Amino acid sequence: MLAKGVYWLRKSLRYVVICLVATAVLLSLCGCGDKPIAVVNGERIGESEFIERLRKQSGRDVLLEMVNRRLLEDAFDAAGLTLDTAQTDEEIMKLQERFPTPDAFANWLSQQGLTLEELRSEIAFGQKLEKLCTKDVTGYTEADLDKFFQDYKARYDKPLRVTISEIVLTTKEEADKVYELATQEGASFADLARQHSVSSIFRDAGGRRPEAPLAALMPPELKAPASTLEVGTVSKPLKVGEGELAQWYIIKVEDRKPPEEATLETARKDVERDYKRLKAKQPAELLSELRQTAQVSIYAPEFQDLNELFRPQQELPSFGGQGPQGGGTAGGGPRAPAQTPPPAAPADTQ
């Protein structure tokens, strides 16, 4: 229940990022001449053809996302809400910590077609959306928070966590040689990882992985030595996989933290945040309300159907007594059918 209640923000942010990338591509190409995007067997694929295909395939969703975003930004300002930039910086730092090196993070940004400032903007928008949806969640008591904490206590308990470094090799012979080097006095495990490991993910970081719960450590063959070896010691080569896919891991236990049982006091910030998220208005509901009073006009001919989303829902007046054919109903007579509900916003904005 809790996971379902808080999942909406991640979905919304992911959709926004996808739309941002598509929008950036469209805008970056607008106004350019018909330069070739690609040449296939001597035949050009021009920018105008490429832009037209993007417009037809993604234009409606991108335009709707841009309108929705403008409505939400305006609502945030109208509500007198403010955003602490330190919170945005904190989220960016948490994301960066999931990557072994700054270069790995930069490569990920490049793969997403984002700059750091664009990522910052999207994270900030997600935080604004959360504040807007939770602003009316008030009046809860200490007892409410305590009950919520007891219901979801396992979410806030910290399990056994480990930090390990790894060297990954493709043969047992190589693994044995590197193990001998790694166990010599004064050996640098990090240098050996950079020199010998075939795993590009953590190699540049000297093989060091971010801290992780022991239960989530992968591959599973690493769990036993990671839980039993003394901190600072190196494991013997561990075989992972079979046949041509087999690899040999040598790990060093850098740190190990015991489980920690949470209390309401130690987890209060997270508990209150999650409680408000669970009770919050959903973005789709908020957008539906904003659309009723928004002044939006879509001019592009192929996207005219979007105008229906921004027309107030109206009901025709009902008449007392009998209807025109004498078949009236009690309680105010026949009612004209309501307008067909507008199509929902893209799933990931809900």
N, C-alpha and C positions, 0 to 999 in steps of 0.2 A: 504493500500500500504506500509506504513512504517513498520507495524507489519510483513508483509511478507518479507520485505527487510532485517530485522534484525533477523528473526527467525532462519536463517541457522546456526548461531553460536551455539545456544542452542541445535539444533538437532545434530550437529556434535559432540559436547561435550558429549551429552547423549550416542550417539553410541560408542564413544571412551571408555567411562566408562564401558559400557556393554561388549565390547570386551576385555577390560583390565581384568575384572573379569574372563571371560572365559579363557583368556590366562594364568592368574595366576593359575587357577585350573589345566590347562594342564601342565604347567611347574612344579608346585609343586608336581605333581604325576609322572613326567617322572623320570626314573632311579630307581624308587622304585620297590620292589618285588611285587609279586602278592598277596598283603595283602587284606583281605576282606574289601570292602567299606560298605557292609551291609550283613545281613543274614536274609533271608526270609523263614520262616517255615523250618529252618534247612539247606537251600541251600544258598551258598555263591554267592555274586556278587563281583567279584575280581576287583582289580585296573586296570588290563590290559583290561578287558572287558569294564570297565567304560571309560578308556581313549580312547579306540577304538570307542565307541559310541560318545563321545565328538568330536573326530576327524572327524567322518563322518557327524555329524549333524552341527557342528559349525566351523570345521577346515578351510574350504575355506574362510569364512567371516573373521575369526580371522587373517589368514595369509595375506589376502588382506589388512586388516586394518593396520597390522604391516608394510607391504611394503609401503603403502600410507603414513603412519606416518613418516617412515624414509625419504621418498622423501621430505615431507614438512619440516621436521627438517633440512635436508641438504639445501633446498632452502632458509630457514630462515637465516642460517649461511652464505650462499653464497651472500645473499643480504646485508650483513653487518648490519642486524638488531639486536637490543638488547632488553632484557626484564627487566623491573624494578621489582625486587622482592617485592617491597613495594606494587605494584598493585596486585600481587598475594595474599599477606597477606590481603589486603583490601577486596578482593573477598571472602576469607575464613571467615573473620570476618562478612561480610554481611550474609553469609550462616549460620554461627553459631547463629546470632541474630534471625534467624527464628525459633529457637528451644528454649523452655522455660528454659532449664537448660543445663549445659555442659554434664551431663549424658545422656540426651535425644539426644544430638548431637552425642555422642559416640555410643549410641545404634543404631542410624541411620547408622553411618559408618559401624558398625559391620554387620548390615542387608544387606548392599550393598557389603560386602566382601572386604572393603577397609580399609587401614590404613590412618592416616592423611597425611603422606608423599606421599602416592599414590594419594590421592585426590589433594594434592598440585601440583603434577606432571601433572595431567590431566587438572587442571585449567590453569596452566602455558602453556600447549600445546594449549589449546583453545585460550589463549591470543596471543600466537605466530601466530596461524592460522589467527586470526583477523588482526594482524599487516601485515602479509604477503599479505593478500587479499586486504588491504586498502592502501598499500604503494604507489601505483600509482595514488591515488585520490589526485591530487594537482591542484593548479591553481584556486581554487574556491575563490570567493570574499566575502566581507562582505555582499553585496547585496544578494548573493546566500544563505548565512546562514540566513539572515533576512527573505527572502521569505520562506525558509524551516521552520523556527520557526513559522511564521504566519500560514502556512498551517497545522501545527501539534501542535499548541499552547496548546490545551487541554491536550496533553500528558505531558506537563511540569507544568501545574497548579497543585497546591497541594490542595486536597479536605479537608473537615473537618475530622480531625483524632482524635481518642480516644484511651486511654489506660485504660483497665479495669482489675479488678481481679474478679474471679468467685469462687463460691462454688456450686457444683452440687449435688443434693440429689434426692432420689427416691420416697419419700412420702411427702405429705403436712405437716404431723405432724412433721417429722424430720426438714423440712425446717422452720417451725414456731419456733421450739426450737432453732435452730442455728441462726435464725434472731434475736431472743431476746438476745442471747449471743453476736452477732456481733454489736449490737447497745448499748451495755453497755459501760460506760465510761472506757477508757483504754483498751478496747478489741483489740486483734491483729487479724485482718482479715486473715492475712497470716497463722498464727498458726491454726486458725479454719479451713482454707482450707486444710491444711496438715492433720488435724485430721479427718475431716468429708467428704470432697468432694470425690465423686465416679469417678470423671474424672481424669484418670491417666496422661493425657497429660500435664496439668498445675499444678497438685497437688503439686509436689515436688518444684515448684517455688512459693509456697504460693498462687496458683491460678492466679498469674499475667500473663496476655497475652501480647504479643508484641504489639506495636502501630499498628493500622490498620485504613484505611479509614472507616468512619461510614457506608458508603453505602455497604461495604463489610463485615460488622459485622454479624456473624452467631452464633446462630440461629437468624432469623429476629426479634423475639420477644424482643431481647435485644436492638434493635436500639433506640426505644423511650426513655427508661430510660437512656441509655448512652448519649443521646443528650440533656436531660432536667435536670437530677440530678446535683446538685452542686458538684464540684470536692471535693472528700474526703468523700462523703456521700454514704450510703448503700441503695440498693433498697429493697423493700418488695419481698417476694418469687414470682417468675414469672413462670407460668406453660408453659412448652414447650412440644408439642406432646400430643397424646391422648392414652387412654387405657393403656395397659401394657408397652408401650414405653414412657409414660409420665415421665418427669423429672421436677424438680424444681430448678430454678437458683436464686441465690442471688448474685448480682454484686456490686462492689464498683468502682466508677469512680475515677481513679487515676490521669488522666490528660486529657485535651481536648484542641486541637489546632485548631484555626479558619482556614478557607480556605486562601490560599496564591496564588495570581496571579503572574505567572512567567513573567519575562522580558528576553530579549535576553542576557542581562548582567548576570543575576543571573543563567541562565540555559546554558550559553555558552558551558561549558565543555560537557554536555550531548548532546546539539544540534549538536556540531561539530562531536562528536563520531557517532551519529545516521545518520548524513548526509553522512559521509564517509562510514558507513556500507551500506547505501542504494545504493551508487554509486560503491561499491566494486565489485571486481571480485568474482564470486561464487567459492567455494572450488572445485566443480566438474569440472569447467572450468579450474581452475588452475592445478588440477591434470592431466587433459587431456593434457595440455601443457607440464607438467613435464615428463609425460610418453613417449613423443616423443623423448626425448634425454636421458632418463634414461637407465642405463645398469642393467637390472634385469633378473635374470634367476631363474626359479622355477624348482626344481629338483624332488619334490614329485610327483610320477606318477599320483595320483588321482587329483592333482591340476594343471596338465599341461595346461589346458585351460586358466589359468591366464596369461601364457606367451603371449597370443594374445593381451593383454592389453598394453604390453610394446614394441610392434613392431611398428616402424614408419609407418604411413599411406603413401602408395606410389600409384601413378597413372602410368599406362602403357603409353608409348608415343603415341600420336595421329599422324595420317598421313594425309597430305594434299591430295586434289584431291579425286578420287573415291576409294571406298573400294574394297576389293577383288572381290566382286560380282557385282561391277558397280553401287552400290546404294549409292554413297557417299552423304554426306550432306554438305551444305555450312558452311564456317567458320572453316575449319580444319579437316573435315572428321569425321568418327565415333570415339568415345572415348570408350576405354575399361571401363567396369563398375568398380567403386571404390570398394575397399574391404568392406565387411560387417562391419559396425561400431562395435567396441567392446562392450560387455555388460557394462551397466553403473555400477558404484560403488554402493555399498549398499545404499539404499535411505537415510539413516541418515547421510551419509557423504556428501550429496549434499547441 
